[in-house]
Amino acid sequence: MISKTFSAIRDGLGLYDHAEKAKRPTFHEIRRLSAKLIDEMGINPRQRMAHASDKTTQIYTDKNDVEWHKVPPISVAI
């Protein structure tokens, strides 16, 4: 429910209108980024996220993210 409400408010305010709807940041993407930044500051984000256990918080702060790199497109001759 919170994700849909967040997206509706985000779109209603016109935030990220320049991006396709599917590429606009979601509630959980922003929450994950916040948790990772807090963790990188050396502060345990568990209490701020209101999680009962560190295991739940680790879902947001794990280090197994895929790192994306923008590269120019190429053409392949057939």
All heavy atoms as a GROMACS GRO file, in nm:
protein
  628
    1MET      N    1   0.082  -0.119   0.000
    1MET     CA    2   0.000   0.000   0.000
    1MET      C    3   0.087   0.126   0.000
    1MET      O    4   0.059   0.219  -0.074
    1MET     CB    5  -0.092  -0.004   0.122
    1MET     CG    6  -0.174   0.118   0.140
    1MET     SD    7  -0.330   0.098   0.057
    1MET     CE    8  -0.412   0.242   0.110
    2ILE      N    9   0.192   0.127   0.081
    2ILE     CA   10   0.276   0.247   0.089
    2ILE      C   11   0.346   0.273  -0.044
    2ILE      O   12   0.363   0.387  -0.084
    2ILE     CB   13   0.376   0.240   0.206
    2ILE    CG1   14   0.435   0.379   0.231
    2ILE    CG2   15   0.485   0.138   0.182
    2ILE    CD1   16   0.508   0.392   0.362
    3SER      N   17   0.386   0.168  -0.115
    3SER     CA   18   0.455   0.186  -0.243
    3SER      C   19   0.364   0.251  -0.346
    3SER      O   20   0.406   0.342  -0.418
    3SER     CB   21   0.505   0.051  -0.296
    3SER     OG   22   0.607   0.002  -0.214
    4LYS      N   23   0.240   0.203  -0.354
    4LYS     CA   24   0.146   0.260  -0.450
    4LYS      C   25   0.111   0.404  -0.415
    4LYS      O   26   0.102   0.491  -0.503
    4LYS     CB   27   0.019   0.176  -0.457
    4LYS     CG   28   0.040   0.043  -0.526
    4LYS     CD   29  -0.089  -0.036  -0.533
    4LYS     CE   30  -0.064  -0.169  -0.599
    4LYS     NZ   31  -0.185  -0.248  -0.614
    5THR      N   32   0.094   0.432  -0.287
    5THR     CA   33   0.063   0.568  -0.242
    5THR      C   34   0.180   0.661  -0.271
    5THR      O   35   0.162   0.773  -0.321
    5THR     CB   36   0.028   0.570  -0.092
    5THR    OG1   37  -0.082   0.482  -0.070
    5THR    CG2   38  -0.008   0.709  -0.045
    6PHE      N   39   0.302   0.614  -0.242
    6PHE     CA   40   0.422   0.693  -0.271
    6PHE      C   41   0.428   0.728  -0.419
    6PHE      O   42   0.450   0.843  -0.456
    6PHE     CB   43   0.548   0.615  -0.229
    6PHE     CG   44   0.675   0.684  -0.269
    6PHE    CD1   45   0.731   0.782  -0.189
    6PHE    CD2   46   0.738   0.653  -0.390
    6PHE    CE1   47   0.848   0.846  -0.227
    6PHE    CE2   48   0.854   0.717  -0.428
    6PHE     CZ   49   0.909   0.814  -0.346
    7SER      N   50   0.409   0.628  -0.505
    7SER     CA   51   0.416   0.650  -0.650
    7SER      C   52   0.308   0.748  -0.696
    7SER      O   53   0.334   0.834  -0.781
    7SER     CB   54   0.403   0.518  -0.725
    7SER     OG   55   0.514   0.436  -0.697
    8ALA      N   56   0.190   0.736  -0.641
    8ALA     CA   57   0.080   0.826  -0.678
    8ALA      C   58   0.113   0.970  -0.638
    8ALA      O   59   0.091   1.064  -0.716
    8ALA     CB   60  -0.051   0.781  -0.614
    9ILE      N   61   0.168   0.989  -0.520
    9ILE     CA   62   0.204   1.124  -0.475
    9ILE      C   63   0.320   1.178  -0.558
    9ILE      O   64   0.319   1.293  -0.602
    9ILE     CB   65   0.237   1.124  -0.324
    9ILE    CG1   66   0.111   1.097  -0.244
    9ILE    CG2   67   0.302   1.256  -0.283
    9ILE    CD1   68   0.133   1.072  -0.097
   10ARG      N   69   0.421   1.094  -0.581
   10ARG     CA   70   0.536   1.134  -0.664
   10ARG      C   71   0.489   1.183  -0.801
   10ARG      O   72   0.528   1.289  -0.846
   10ARG     CB   73   0.630   1.014  -0.680
   10ARG     CG   74   0.751   1.038  -0.769
   10ARG     CD   75   0.809   0.910  -0.825
   10ARG     NE   76   0.712   0.841  -0.906
   10ARG     CZ   77   0.708   0.710  -0.924
   10ARG    NH1   78   0.796   0.632  -0.866
   10ARG    NH2   79   0.616   0.654  -1.001
   11ASP      N   80   0.402   1.105  -0.863
   11ASP     CA   81   0.352   1.141  -0.996
   11ASP      C   82   0.258   1.262  -0.989
   11ASP      O   83   0.259   1.346  -1.079
   11ASP     CB   84   0.282   1.022  -1.060
   11ASP     CG   85   0.379   0.908  -1.089
   11ASP    OD1   86   0.503   0.931  -1.088
   11ASP    OD2   87   0.332   0.794  -1.110
   12GLY      N   88   0.178   1.271  -0.884
   12GLY     CA   89   0.089   1.385  -0.868
   12GLY      C   90   0.163   1.517  -0.850
   12GLY      O   91   0.115   1.622  -0.893
   13LEU      N   92   0.281   1.510  -0.791
   13LEU     CA   93   0.363   1.630  -0.772
   13LEU      C   94   0.446   1.663  -0.897
   13LEU      O   95   0.511   1.767  -0.904
   13LEU     CB   96   0.457   1.611  -0.653
   13LEU     CG   97   0.390   1.607  -0.516
   13LEU    CD1   98   0.490   1.567  -0.408
   13LEU    CD2   99   0.327   1.741  -0.484
   14GLY      N  100   0.444   1.571  -0.992
   14GLY     CA  101   0.519   1.594  -1.116
   14GLY      C  102   0.668   1.565  -1.104
   14GLY      O  103   0.746   1.608  -1.188
   15LEU      N  104   0.706   1.495  -0.998
   15LEU     CA  105   0.847   1.463  -0.980
   15LEU      C  106   0.888   1.354  -1.079
   15LEU      O  107   0.816   1.258  -1.101
   15LEU     CB  108   0.872   1.415  -0.837
   15LEU     CG  109   0.832   1.514  -0.727
   15LEU    CD1  110   0.847   1.451  -0.590
   15LEU    CD2  111   0.917   1.640  -0.738
   16TYR      N  112   1.003   1.370  -1.138
   16TYR     CA  113   1.060   1.273  -1.233
   16TYR      C  114   0.972   1.256  -1.358
   16TYR      O  115   0.975   1.152  -1.421
   16TYR     CB  116   1.087   1.138  -1.166
   16TYR     CG  117   1.185   1.150  -1.053
   16TYR    CD1  118   1.142   1.161  -0.921
   16TYR    CD2  119   1.321   1.152  -1.078
   16TYR    CE1  120   1.233   1.174  -0.817
   16TYR    CE2  121   1.413   1.165  -0.975
   16TYR     CZ  122   1.368   1.176  -0.845
   16TYR     OH  123   1.458   1.190  -0.742
   17ASP      N  124   0.896   1.359  -1.392
   17ASP     CA  125   0.814   1.352  -1.514
   17ASP      C  126   0.898   1.333  -1.639
   17ASP      O  127   0.848   1.286  -1.741
   17ASP     CB  128   0.730   1.479  -1.529
   17ASP     CG  129   0.602   1.474  -1.448
   17ASP    OD1  130   0.572   1.368  -1.389
   17ASP    OD2  131   0.532   1.576  -1.442
   18HIS      N  132   1.024   1.373  -1.632
   18HIS     CA  133   1.113   1.359  -1.747
   18HIS      C  134   1.149   1.212  -1.774
   18HIS      O  135   1.195   1.179  -1.882
   18HIS     CB  136   1.242   1.439  -1.725
   18HIS     CG  137   1.320   1.392  -1.607
   18HIS    ND1  138   1.287   1.428  -1.478
   18HIS    CD2  139   1.427   1.310  -1.598
   18HIS    CE1  140   1.372   1.371  -1.394
   18HIS    NE2  141   1.458   1.299  -1.464
   19ALA      N  142   1.126   1.125  -1.676
   19ALA     CA  143   1.159   0.983  -1.691
   19ALA      C  144   1.034   0.901  -1.720
   19ALA      O  145   0.924   0.936  -1.676
   19ALA     CB  146   1.225   0.932  -1.563
   20GLU      N  147   1.054   0.791  -1.792
   20GLU     CA  148   0.943   0.698  -1.813
   20GLU      C  149   0.893   0.650  -1.678
   20GLU      O  150   0.971   0.638  -1.583
   20GLU     CB  151   0.991   0.576  -1.892
   20GLU     CG  152   1.040   0.605  -2.031
   20GLU     CD  153   1.101   0.481  -2.095
   20GLU    OE1  154   1.049   0.370  -2.071
   20GLU    OE2  155   1.200   0.496  -2.167
   21LYS      N  156   0.764   0.619  -1.669
   21LYS     CA  157   0.706   0.580  -1.542
   21LYS      C  158   0.780   0.460  -1.480
   21LYS      O  159   0.804   0.455  -1.360
   21LYS     CB  160   0.559   0.545  -1.560
   21LYS     CG  161   0.473   0.590  -1.447
   21LYS     CD  162   0.326   0.576  -1.478
   21LYS     CE  163   0.250   0.654  -1.373
   21LYS     NZ  164   0.109   0.655  -1.394
   22ALA      N  165   0.817   0.363  -1.562
   22ALA     CA  166   0.884   0.243  -1.512
   22ALA      C  167   1.024   0.271  -1.459
   22ALA      O  168   1.080   0.190  -1.385
   22ALA     CB  169   0.891   0.138  -1.622
   23LYS      N  170   1.081   0.386  -1.494
   23LYS     CA  171   1.218   0.419  -1.452
   23LYS      C  172   1.222   0.520  -1.337
   23LYS      O  173   1.330   0.558  -1.293
   23LYS     CB  174   1.299   0.471  -1.570
   23LYS     CG  175   1.321   0.364  -1.675
   23LYS     CD  176   1.408   0.414  -1.787
   23LYS     CE  177   1.431   0.302  -1.888
   23LYS     NZ  178   1.517   0.345  -1.998
   24ARG      N  179   1.107   0.563  -1.289
   24ARG     CA  180   1.104   0.657  -1.177
   24ARG      C  181   1.135   0.583  -1.047
   24ARG      O  182   1.100   0.467  -1.031
   24ARG     CB  183   0.967   0.724  -1.168
   24ARG     CG  184   0.939   0.810  -1.290
   24ARG     CD  185   0.799   0.866  -1.289
   24ARG     NE  186   0.770   0.930  -1.415
   24ARG     CZ  187   0.651   0.968  -1.454
   24ARG    NH1  188   0.546   0.951  -1.373
   24ARG    NH2  189   0.633   1.024  -1.570
   25PRO      N  190   1.203   0.649  -0.952
   25PRO     CA  191   1.238   0.581  -0.828
   25PRO      C  192   1.116   0.541  -0.746
   25PRO      O  193   1.019   0.617  -0.736
   25PRO     CB  194   1.324   0.684  -0.753
   25PRO     CG  195   1.288   0.815  -0.813
   25PRO     CD  196   1.246   0.788  -0.953
   26THR      N  197   1.123   0.423  -0.689
   26THR     CA  198   1.013   0.373  -0.606
   26THR      C  199   1.044   0.400  -0.458
   26THR      O  200   1.157   0.434  -0.422
   26THR     CB  201   0.995   0.221  -0.625
   26THR    OG1  202   1.112   0.154  -0.575
   26THR    CG2  203   0.972   0.185  -0.771
   27PHE      N  204   0.944   0.380  -0.377
   27PHE     CA  205   0.961   0.398  -0.232
   27PHE      C  206   1.074   0.309  -0.181
   27PHE      O  207   1.163   0.354  -0.108
   27PHE     CB  208   0.830   0.363  -0.160
   27PHE     CG  209   0.844   0.361  -0.010
   27PHE    CD1  210   0.846   0.479   0.063
   27PHE    CD2  211   0.858   0.241   0.058
   27PHE    CE1  212   0.860   0.477   0.201
   27PHE    CE2  213   0.872   0.238   0.196
   27PHE     CZ  214   0.873   0.357   0.267
   28HIS      N  215   1.074   0.182  -0.220
   28HIS     CA  216   1.174   0.089  -0.166
   28HIS      C  217   1.313   0.115  -0.223
   28HIS      O  218   1.413   0.089  -0.155
   28HIS     CB  219   1.129  -0.056  -0.187
   28HIS     CG  220   1.027  -0.096  -0.087
   28HIS    ND1  221   0.892  -0.086  -0.114
   28HIS    CD2  222   1.038  -0.139   0.040
   28HIS    CE1  223   0.825  -0.124  -0.006
   28HIS    NE2  224   0.911  -0.157   0.088
   29GLU      N  225   1.323   0.168  -0.344
   29GLU     CA  226   1.455   0.204  -0.396
   29GLU      C  227   1.514   0.319  -0.315
   29GLU      O  228   1.633   0.317  -0.281
   29GLU     CB  229   1.444   0.245  -0.544
   29GLU     CG  230   1.420   0.128  -0.636
   29GLU     CD  231   1.388   0.170  -0.778
   29GLU    OE1  232   1.338   0.282  -0.801
   29GLU    OE2  233   1.414   0.089  -0.867
   30ILE      N  234   1.433   0.418  -0.284
   30ILE     CA  235   1.481   0.530  -0.203
   30ILE      C  236   1.512   0.484  -0.061
   30ILE      O  237   1.613   0.523  -0.002
   30ILE     CB  238   1.378   0.645  -0.205
   30ILE    CG1  239   1.372   0.704  -0.346
   30ILE    CG2  240   1.413   0.752  -0.102
   30ILE    CD1  241   1.260   0.802  -0.367
   31ARG      N  242   1.428   0.397  -0.007
   31ARG     CA  243   1.451   0.343   0.128
   31ARG      C  244   1.582   0.264   0.132
   31ARG      O  245   1.660   0.276   0.225
   31ARG     CB  246   1.332   0.255   0.167
   31ARG     CG  247   1.337   0.199   0.307
   31ARG     CD  248   1.201   0.135   0.336
   31ARG     NE  249   1.201   0.049   0.451
   31ARG     CZ  250   1.181   0.088   0.576
   31ARG    NH1  251   1.160   0.216   0.601
   31ARG    NH2  252   1.182   0.003   0.675
   32ARG      N  253   1.608   0.185   0.029
   32ARG     CA  254   1.731   0.106   0.022
   32ARG      C  255   1.852   0.198   0.013
   32ARG      O  256   1.952   0.177   0.082
   32ARG     CB  257   1.726   0.012  -0.097
   32ARG     CG  258   1.850  -0.075  -0.110
   32ARG     CD  259   1.837  -0.167  -0.230
   32ARG     NE  260   1.958  -0.243  -0.247
   32ARG     CZ  261   1.973  -0.368  -0.212
   32ARG    NH1  262   1.874  -0.434  -0.158
   32ARG    NH2  263   2.086  -0.430  -0.230
   33LEU      N  264   1.844   0.301  -0.072
   33LEU     CA  265   1.955   0.395  -0.084
   33LEU      C  266   1.982   0.463   0.049
   33LEU      O  267   2.098   0.475   0.092
   33LEU     CB  268   1.925   0.499  -0.192
   33LEU     CG  269   2.028   0.611  -0.207
   33LEU    CD1  270   2.165   0.555  -0.244
   33LEU    CD2  271   1.980   0.712  -0.311
   34SER      N  272   1.878   0.506   0.117
   34SER     CA  273   1.894   0.571   0.248
   34SER      C  274   1.961   0.477   0.348
   34SER      O  275   2.053   0.517   0.419
   34SER     CB  276   1.759   0.616   0.302
   34SER     OG  277   1.700   0.710   0.216
   35ALA      N  278   1.916   0.353   0.351
   35ALA     CA  279   1.973   0.256   0.445
   35ALA      C  280   2.121   0.233   0.416
   35ALA      O  281   2.204   0.226   0.507
   35ALA     CB  282   1.897   0.124   0.436
   36LYS      N  283   2.155   0.223   0.288
   36LYS     CA  284   2.295   0.200   0.252
   36LYS      C  285   2.382   0.320   0.287
   36LYS      O  286   2.494   0.304   0.337
   36LYS     CB  287   2.305   0.168   0.104
   36LYS     CG  288   2.246   0.031   0.070
   36LYS     CD  289   2.262  -0.003  -0.073
   36LYS     CE  290   2.404  -0.044  -0.092
   36LYS     NZ  291   2.431  -0.141  -0.191
   37LEU      N  292   2.332   0.441   0.266
   37LEU     CA  293   2.409   0.560   0.299
   37LEU      C  294   2.427   0.574   0.450
   37LEU      O  295   2.536   0.609   0.497
   37LEU     CB  296   2.341   0.685   0.242
   37LEU     CG  297   2.340   0.695   0.089
   37LEU    CD1  298   2.256   0.814   0.044
   37LEU    CD2  299   2.481   0.703   0.034
   38ILE      N  300   2.324   0.545   0.526
   38ILE     CA  301   2.334   0.548   0.672
   38ILE      C  302   2.435   0.444   0.718
   38ILE      O  303   2.520   0.471   0.803
   38ILE     CB  304   2.196   0.526   0.737
   38ILE    CG1  305   2.106   0.647   0.710
   38ILE    CG2  306   2.208   0.500   0.887
   38ILE    CD1  307   1.959   0.624   0.742
   39ASP      N  308   2.429   0.324   0.662
   39ASP     CA  309   2.521   0.217   0.696
   39ASP      C  310   2.665   0.257   0.663
   39ASP      O  311   2.757   0.233   0.743
   39ASP     CB  312   2.482   0.090   0.620
   39ASP     CG  313   2.558  -0.033   0.665
   39ASP    OD1  314   2.568  -0.055   0.788
   39ASP    OD2  315   2.607  -0.108   0.578
   40GLU      N  316   2.687   0.321   0.548
   40GLU     CA  317   2.821   0.365   0.509
   40GLU      C  318   2.875   0.473   0.602
   40GLU      O  319   2.997   0.491   0.612
   40GLU     CB  320   2.820   0.416   0.365
   40GLU     CG  321   2.806   0.304   0.264
   40GLU     CD  322   2.788   0.354   0.121
   40GLU    OE1  323   2.796   0.478   0.099
   40GLU    OE2  324   2.766   0.270   0.033
   41MET      N  325   2.786   0.544   0.672
   41MET     CA  326   2.828   0.644   0.770
   41MET      C  327   2.871   0.579   0.901
   41MET      O  328   2.915   0.646   0.993
   41MET     CB  329   2.713   0.742   0.797
   41MET     CG  330   2.679   0.830   0.680
   41MET     SD  331   2.526   0.924   0.703
   41MET     CE  332   2.559   1.015   0.851
   42GLY      N  333   2.855   0.446   0.909
   42GLY     CA  334   2.892   0.374   1.030
   42GLY      C  335   2.781   0.369   1.133
   42GLY      O  336   2.805   0.334   1.248
   43ILE      N  337   2.660   0.401   1.092
   43ILE     CA  338   2.544   0.398   1.182
   43ILE      C  339   2.456   0.280   1.141
   43ILE      O  340   2.431   0.258   1.024
   43ILE     CB  341   2.463   0.530   1.170
   43ILE    CG1  342   2.553   0.649   1.205
   43ILE    CG2  343   2.339   0.526   1.258
   43ILE    CD1  344   2.493   0.783   1.168
   44ASN      N  345   2.410   0.204   1.238
   44ASN     CA  346   2.323   0.090   1.210
   44ASN      C  347   2.184   0.144   1.174
   44ASN      O  348   2.119   0.207   1.256
   44ASN     CB  349   2.315  -0.003   1.330
   44ASN     CG  350   2.238  -0.130   1.299
   44ASN    OD1  351   2.157  -0.136   1.209
   44ASN    ND2  352   2.264  -0.233   1.378
   45PRO      N  353   2.136   0.120   1.051
   45PRO     CA  354   2.008   0.176   1.009
   45PRO      C  355   1.886   0.099   1.062
   45PRO      O  356   1.773   0.141   1.040
   45PRO     CB  357   2.014   0.165   0.856
   45PRO     CG  358   2.106   0.053   0.829
   45PRO     CD  359   2.205   0.053   0.941
   46ARG      N  360   1.907  -0.009   1.133
   46ARG     CA  361   1.796  -0.094   1.178
   46ARG      C  362   1.688  -0.018   1.252
   46ARG      O  363   1.569  -0.030   1.223
   46ARG     CB  364   1.850  -0.208   1.264
   46ARG     CG  365   1.742  -0.298   1.316
   46ARG     CD  366   1.801  -0.406   1.402
   46ARG     NE  367   1.707  -0.438   1.506
   46ARG     CZ  368   1.737  -0.496   1.619
   46ARG    NH1  369   1.861  -0.528   1.645
   46ARG    NH2  370   1.645  -0.521   1.707
   47GLN      N  371   1.727   0.061   1.352
   47GLN     CA  372   1.628   0.133   1.433
   47GLN      C  373   1.553   0.237   1.349
   47GLN      O  374   1.431   0.249   1.361
   47GLN     CB  375   1.695   0.200   1.552
   47GLN     CG  376   1.596   0.261   1.649
   47GLN     CD  377   1.665   0.313   1.774
   47GLN    OE1  378   1.787   0.320   1.781
   47GLN    NE2  379   1.585   0.351   1.872
   48ARG      N  380   1.624   0.307   1.262
   48ARG     CA  381   1.558   0.407   1.177
   48ARG      C  382   1.457   0.343   1.082
   48ARG      O  383   1.359   0.404   1.044
   48ARG     CB  384   1.661   0.484   1.096
   48ARG     CG  385   1.741   0.577   1.180
   48ARG     CD  386   1.827   0.664   1.090
   48ARG     NE  387   1.900   0.759   1.170
   48ARG     CZ  388   1.854   0.879   1.203
   48ARG    NH1  389   1.738   0.919   1.162
   48ARG    NH2  390   1.926   0.960   1.277
   49MET      N  391   1.485   0.218   1.043
   49MET     CA  392   1.395   0.148   0.951
   49MET      C  393   1.285   0.073   1.024
   49MET      O  394   1.197   0.015   0.961
   49MET     CB  395   1.476   0.053   0.864
   49MET     CG  396   1.580   0.126   0.779
   49MET     SD  397   1.669   0.016   0.671
   49MET     CE  398   1.551   0.001   0.538
   50ALA      N  399   1.291   0.074   1.157
   50ALA     CA  400   1.191   0.008   1.242
   50ALA      C  401   1.184  -0.142   1.216
   50ALA      O  402   1.076  -0.200   1.215
   50ALA     CB  403   1.055   0.074   1.227
   51HIS      N  404   1.300  -0.204   1.197
   51HIS     CA  405   1.305  -0.349   1.180
   51HIS      C  406   1.329  -0.417   1.314
   51HIS      O  407   1.402  -0.365   1.399
   51HIS     CB  408   1.418  -0.389   1.084
   51HIS     CG  409   1.393  -0.348   0.944
   51HIS    ND1  410   1.494  -0.324   0.855
   51HIS    CD2  411   1.278  -0.326   0.874
   51HIS    CE1  412   1.444  -0.291   0.738
   51HIS    NE2  413   1.312  -0.290   0.748
   52ALA      N  414   1.270  -0.534   1.330
   52ALA     CA  415   1.286  -0.609   1.454
   52ALA      C  416   1.422  -0.680   1.461
   52ALA      O  417   1.470  -0.709   1.569
   52ALA     CB  418   1.174  -0.712   1.468
   53SER      N  419   1.483  -0.706   1.344
   53SER     CA  420   1.611  -0.777   1.346
   53SER      C  421   1.707  -0.719   1.242
   53SER      O  422   1.665  -0.659   1.142
   53SER     CB  423   1.590  -0.925   1.316
   53SER     OG  424   1.556  -0.944   1.180
   54ASP      N  425   1.835  -0.740   1.266
   54ASP     CA  426   1.937  -0.696   1.171
   54ASP      C  427   1.924  -0.772   1.040
   54ASP      O  428   1.958  -0.720   0.934
   54ASP     CB  429   2.077  -0.717   1.229
   54ASP     CG  430   2.113  -0.612   1.332
   54ASP    OD1  431   2.067  -0.496   1.318
   54ASP    OD2  432   2.188  -0.645   1.426
   55LYS      N  433   1.874  -0.895   1.046
   55LYS     CA  434   1.860  -0.977   0.925
   55LYS      C  435   1.768  -0.909   0.823
   55LYS      O  436   1.795  -0.909   0.704
   55LYS     CB  437   1.808  -1.116   0.961
   55LYS     CG  438   1.810  -1.213   0.847
   55LYS     CD  439   1.772  -1.352   0.893
   55LYS     CE  440   1.780  -1.449   0.776
   55LYS     NZ  441   1.750  -1.585   0.815
   56THR      N  442   1.661  -0.850   0.871
   56THR     CA  443   1.570  -0.779   0.781
   56THR      C  444   1.638  -0.656   0.722
   56THR      O  445   1.625  -0.629   0.602
   56THR     CB  446   1.443  -0.736   0.857
   56THR    OG1  447   1.384  -0.852   0.916
   56THR    CG2  448   1.342  -0.670   0.764
   57THR      N  449   1.714  -0.584   0.803
   57THR     CA  450   1.784  -0.464   0.755
   57THR      C  451   1.888  -0.501   0.650
   57THR      O  452   1.911  -0.425   0.556
   57THR     CB  453   1.850  -0.390   0.872
   57THR    OG1  454   1.750  -0.363   0.971
   57THR    CG2  455   1.911  -0.259   0.828
   58GLN      N  456   1.948  -0.618   0.662
   58GLN     CA  457   2.051  -0.661   0.567
   58GLN      C  458   1.996  -0.675   0.425
   58GLN      O  459   2.070  -0.663   0.328
   58GLN     CB  460   2.115  -0.791   0.612
   58GLN     CG  461   2.210  -0.772   0.727
   58GLN     CD  462   2.265  -0.903   0.781
   58GLN    OE1  463   2.220  -1.011   0.744
   58GLN    NE2  464   2.363  -0.893   0.868
   59ILE      N  465   1.867  -0.698   0.412
   59ILE     CA  466   1.805  -0.704   0.279
   59ILE      C  467   1.828  -0.571   0.207
   59ILE      O  468   1.850  -0.567   0.087
   59ILE     CB  469   1.654  -0.734   0.290
   59ILE    CG1  470   1.632  -0.874   0.346
   59ILE    CG2  471   1.582  -0.714   0.157
   59ILE    CD1  472   1.489  -0.902   0.389
   60TYR      N  473   1.825  -0.461   0.282
   60TYR     CA  474   1.841  -0.328   0.225
   60TYR      C  475   1.988  -0.285   0.214
   60TYR      O  476   2.021  -0.197   0.136
   60TYR     CB  477   1.768  -0.224   0.310
   60TYR     CG  478   1.618  -0.232   0.299
   60TYR    CD1  479   1.544  -0.314   0.383
   60TYR    CD2  480   1.549  -0.159   0.203
   60TYR    CE1  481   1.406  -0.322   0.373
   60TYR    CE2  482   1.412  -0.166   0.192
   60TYR     CZ  483   1.341  -0.248   0.277
   60TYR     OH  484   1.206  -0.255   0.266
   61THR      N  485   2.075  -0.344   0.294
   61THR     CA  486   2.214  -0.297   0.299
   61THR      C  487   2.315  -0.399   0.250
   61THR      O  488   2.434  -0.378   0.265
   61THR     CB  489   2.250  -0.258   0.444
   61THR    OG1  490   2.234  -0.371   0.530
   61THR    CG2  491   2.166  -0.142   0.493
   62ASP      N  492   2.270  -0.509   0.188
   62ASP     CA  493   2.365  -0.610   0.144
   62ASP      C  494   2.462  -0.551   0.041
   62ASP      O  495   2.436  -0.449  -0.020
   62ASP     CB  496   2.296  -0.734   0.088
   62ASP     CG  497   2.219  -0.708  -0.041
   62ASP    OD1  498   2.236  -0.600  -0.101
   62ASP    OD2  499   2.142  -0.795  -0.083
   63LYS      N  500   2.573  -0.615   0.026
   63LYS     CA  501   2.678  -0.566  -0.064
   63LYS      C  502   2.678  -0.639  -0.197
   63LYS      O  503   2.769  -0.626  -0.276
   63LYS     CB  504   2.816  -0.583   0.003
   63LYS     CG  505   2.826  -0.523   0.142
   63LYS     CD  506   2.813  -0.374   0.142
   63LYS     CE  507   2.833  -0.320   0.281
   63LYS     NZ  508   2.758  -0.204   0.312
   64ASN      N  509   2.576  -0.717  -0.225
   64ASN     CA  510   2.572  -0.798  -0.347
   64ASN      C  511   2.497  -0.730  -0.460
   64ASN      O  512   2.437  -0.796  -0.544
   64ASN     CB  513   2.509  -0.934  -0.318
   64ASN     CG  514   2.592  -1.014  -0.221
   64ASN    OD1  515   2.714  -1.008  -0.225
   64ASN    ND2  516   2.528  -1.088  -0.134
   65ASP      N  517   2.502  -0.599  -0.465
   65ASP     CA  518   2.432  -0.526  -0.570
   65ASP      C  519   2.503  -0.544  -0.704
   65ASP      O  520   2.624  -0.557  -0.711
   65ASP     CB  521   2.429  -0.376  -0.540
   65ASP     CG  522   2.334  -0.343  -0.428
   65ASP    OD1  523   2.243  -0.423  -0.400
   65ASP    OD2  524   2.350  -0.236  -0.368
   66VAL      N  525   2.426  -0.539  -0.808
   66VAL     CA  526   2.482  -0.536  -0.942
   66VAL      C  527   2.521  -0.393  -0.969
   66VAL      O  528   2.445  -0.300  -0.945
   66VAL     CB  529   2.376  -0.584  -1.045
   66VAL    CG1  530   2.429  -0.566  -1.186
   66VAL    CG2  531   2.335  -0.726  -1.018
   67GLU      N  532   2.642  -0.373  -1.018
   67GLU     CA  533   2.687  -0.239  -1.052
   67GLU      C  534   2.670  -0.219  -1.201
   67GLU      O  535   2.723  -0.295  -1.282
   67GLU     CB  536   2.833  -0.221  -1.012
   67GLU     CG  537   2.881  -0.080  -1.029
   67GLU     CD  538   3.022  -0.058  -0.976
   67GLU    OE1  539   3.065  -0.136  -0.889
   67GLU    OE2  540   3.087   0.035  -1.023
   68TRP      N  541   2.592  -0.120  -1.239
   68TRP     CA  542   2.564  -0.093  -1.379
   68TRP      C  543   2.657   0.014  -1.431
   68TRP      O  544   2.687   0.111  -1.363
   68TRP     CB  545   2.419  -0.048  -1.396
   68TRP     CG  546   2.321  -0.155  -1.362
   68TRP    CD1  547   2.262  -0.176  -1.240
   68TRP    CD2  548   2.274  -0.259  -1.447
   68TRP    NE1  549   2.181  -0.285  -1.246
   68TRP    CE2  550   2.185  -0.339  -1.372
   68TRP    CE3  551   2.297  -0.291  -1.580
   68TRP    CZ2  552   2.120  -0.448  -1.426
   68TRP    CZ3  553   2.231  -0.401  -1.633
   68TRP    CH2  554   2.144  -0.478  -1.557
   69HIS      N  555   2.701  -0.003  -1.555
   69HIS     CA  556   2.787   0.094  -1.620
   69HIS      C  557   2.723   0.133  -1.753
   69HIS      O  558   2.685   0.045  -1.831
   69HIS     CB  559   2.927   0.036  -1.646
   69HIS     CG  560   2.997  -0.007  -1.523
   69HIS    ND1  561   3.069   0.081  -1.444
   69HIS    CD2  562   3.006  -0.127  -1.462
   69HIS    CE1  563   3.119   0.015  -1.341
   69HIS    NE2  564   3.082  -0.111  -1.350
   70LYS      N  565   2.712   0.262  -1.779
   70LYS     CA  566   2.659   0.307  -1.907
   70LYS      C  567   2.770   0.295  -2.011
   70LYS      O  568   2.882   0.339  -1.989
   70LYS     CB  569   2.611   0.451  -1.898
   70LYS     CG  570   2.483   0.466  -1.820
   70LYS     CD  571   2.431   0.607  -1.830
   70LYS     CE  572   2.298   0.616  -1.758
   70LYS     NZ  573   2.231   0.742  -1.780
   71VAL      N  574   2.736   0.236  -2.122
   71VAL     CA  575   2.830   0.223  -2.233
   71VAL      C  576   2.758   0.267  -2.360
   71VAL      O  577   2.636   0.256  -2.371
   71VAL     CB  578   2.882   0.079  -2.248
   71VAL    CG1  579   2.962   0.038  -2.125
   71VAL    CG2  580   2.768  -0.019  -2.270
   72PRO      N  581   2.834   0.316  -2.456
   72PRO     CA  582   2.770   0.359  -2.580
   72PRO      C  583   2.720   0.238  -2.658
   72PRO      O  584   2.778   0.129  -2.651
   72PRO     CB  585   2.881   0.431  -2.656
   72PRO     CG  586   3.009   0.379  -2.597
   72PRO     CD  587   2.978   0.342  -2.456
   73PRO      N  588   2.612   0.256  -2.734
   73PRO     CA  589   2.561   0.143  -2.815
   73PRO      C  590   2.656   0.113  -2.930
   73PRO      O  591   2.735   0.198  -2.971
   73PRO     CB  592   2.427   0.196  -2.866
   73PRO     CG  593   2.440   0.345  -2.864
   73PRO     CD  594   2.533   0.376  -2.749
   74ILE      N  595   2.648  -0.009  -2.978
   74ILE     CA  596   2.728  -0.047  -3.094
   74ILE      C  597   2.637  -0.104  -3.202
   74ILE      O  598   2.526  -0.149  -3.174
   74ILE     CB  599   2.836  -0.152  -3.057
   74ILE    CG1  600   2.772  -0.279  -3.001
   74ILE    CG2  601   2.936  -0.095  -2.960
   74ILE    CD1  602   2.867  -0.394  -2.982
   75SER      N  603   2.684  -0.101  -3.323
   75SER     CA  604   2.610  -0.161  -3.435
   75SER      C  605   2.684  -0.288  -3.476
   75SER      O  606   2.807  -0.290  -3.482
   75SER     CB  607   2.604  -0.066  -3.553
   75SER     OG  608   2.530   0.049  -3.519
   76VAL      N  609   2.608  -0.389  -3.505
   76VAL     CA  610   2.666  -0.516  -3.548
   76VAL      C  611   2.622  -0.540  -3.692
   76VAL      O  612   2.502  -0.544  -3.722
   76VAL     CB  613   2.620  -0.631  -3.457
   76VAL    CG1  614   2.677  -0.763  -3.506
   76VAL    CG2  615   2.657  -0.604  -3.312
   77ALA      N  616   2.721  -0.554  -3.779
   77ALA     CA  617   2.690  -0.580  -3.921
   77ALA      C  618   2.655  -0.726  -3.937
   77ALA      O  619   2.721  -0.816  -3.885
   77ALA     CB  620   2.810  -0.545  -4.008
   78ILE      N  621   2.549  -0.752  -4.012
   78ILE     CA  622   2.506  -0.891  -4.036
   78ILE      C  623   2.538  -0.930  -4.177
   78ILE      O  624   2.526  -0.863  -4.270
   78ILE     CB  625   2.356  -0.908  -4.009
   78ILE    CG1  626   2.329  -0.876  -3.863
   78ILE    CG2  627   2.310  -1.047  -4.044
   78ILE    CD1  628   2.184  -0.885  -3.823
   0.00000   0.00000   0.00000
